C-alpha cells in the first residue's frame, strides 16, 4: 500500500493520497458522512459526499475502531471551519474506502470516563484512547530522558537478568520459579547485585530492568511487576554524589517532557513539574519535625504527601530528598559511617507526594559486608557469586533505583500507578482478574 502518514498530509494539499488507520469517530450530517481517522501520528477529518456513491455505501457500514484505507483529495478547510491542532486546517475529500478489518459494537463509549477495573478489563481496546496514548508517550519520553542523561554522565548500559538464584536480594518477598535440575530460582526483586558487580568493569553502569515483588499489596502505588531505572557508580565519597547524578537525571527528564509535551500537560490539567537548580534535602528527622509527627523508621504515605506540599510551598519544588534513615530500616548493603550511627547514608526522592526513588551509598568492604549479613541473619554462602565483586576489590560506590510507572503517574497526576502501566500485574490481575 502506497500510504501517506497523517502527519505528512499538510504538505500534500491538492494531491490525491491514500491514508490508513482506525475510525475514531463517525458523524452523519445531512447527506454527508464525516470520519475522524487515526493513525500513529494523529487524527485527520475525512468527508464522504454523495458524489462518491460507492464510498458512501461503504461509509454507512463504518463504526468506531473499524480499520480502513481511504483514497481522497486533500483540501484546505474554509477559514471559518478550521479546527485546532496540526490537522485542523485540512480534510480529505473521500474517493474510495476499503475496510481492512471490522470492529464489533463497542462495549462502552470510548470518550467516557471509565472506572479503573473496566479500563483494565478491556486494555486491548482502552489502550487506544487518547488518554492512554498520552500516558505511554510520556513514559517513552521518561525512558528516553533517563537513558540520554545517563550516557551524558558517562554511564554504560547493561541488561540485568530477570531470573536470579537463591539469594534473591535476601529481603522482599520473591516469586519462586522452577528451574533446571530440580533447582528453585526466583524472579528478580531488583537488579541491585548486578549493577554493583558492573561497577567493577565500568565504574558507572545503568540498566532498565523488570522487577518482581510478591508482597500481597493491593494499593494505588504497588505492582507485582514493575520497571526500575537503576544506576550505580564507583569512587564516591558519600551518598551525595549519587544524589547529584540523580538530580541532574531528573532535571533532564523534566526538561525533555516539558519541551516535548506542553499540550499533554494541558490535557491533564497539570503544569509541568517544578525543579530548581537544587532539589531540597531534609533528613528524616527534620521532615518529621516539620510535619509534627513522632519519630518512625520512615514516612507513611500521608507524610510523603504532606512533606511534598511543604517543599512546593516553601522551596518551590515538586521534588524533595529525604536522607538519614535508620540503618536497620534499610537494605543490608546500605553503608553506615561509624560516626553517623545509627543512621545510614541512604536517601529517597519524593515527587508530588510519592516516593519514586530509593538509593544509598553501599558497603564496599568485603569483611564488613559479611559481618552485616550475619547481623541480619543472612547466609553469606548463598551470596557467594555476588560477594566475588567485593572479595576482589570494589571501590566505595552507590546508586539508586527509580520506579518508571510511579514517575509516569506523578508526571501526569495519575491517581493509580496501574493506569501508568501498559499491562499491570498485581495481587488480583494478570491481564484478566484472578478472583471476583
Secondary structure, 3 states (H helix, E strand, C coil): CCCCCHHHHHHHCCCEEEEEEEEEEEEEECCEEEEEEEECCEEEEEEECCCCHHHHHHHCCCCCCCEEEEEEEEEECCHHHCCCCCCCCEEEEEEEEEEEECCCCCCCCCCCCCCHHHHHHCHHHHCCCHHHHHHHHHHHHHHHHHHHHHHHCCCEECCCCCEECCCHHHCCCCCEEEEHHHEEEEECCCCHHHHHHHHHHHCEEEEEEEEECCCCCCCCCCCCEEEEEEEEEECCCCHHHHHHHHHHHHHHHHHHHHHHCHHHHHHCCCCCCCCCCCCEEEEHHHHHHHHCCCCCCCCCHHHHHHHHHHHHHHHCCCEEEEECCEHHHCCCCECCCHHHCCECCEEEEEECCEEEEEEEEECCCHHHHHHHHHHCCCCHHHHHHHHHHHHCCCCCEEEEEEEHHHHHHHHHCCCCHHHHCCCCEECCEECCECCC
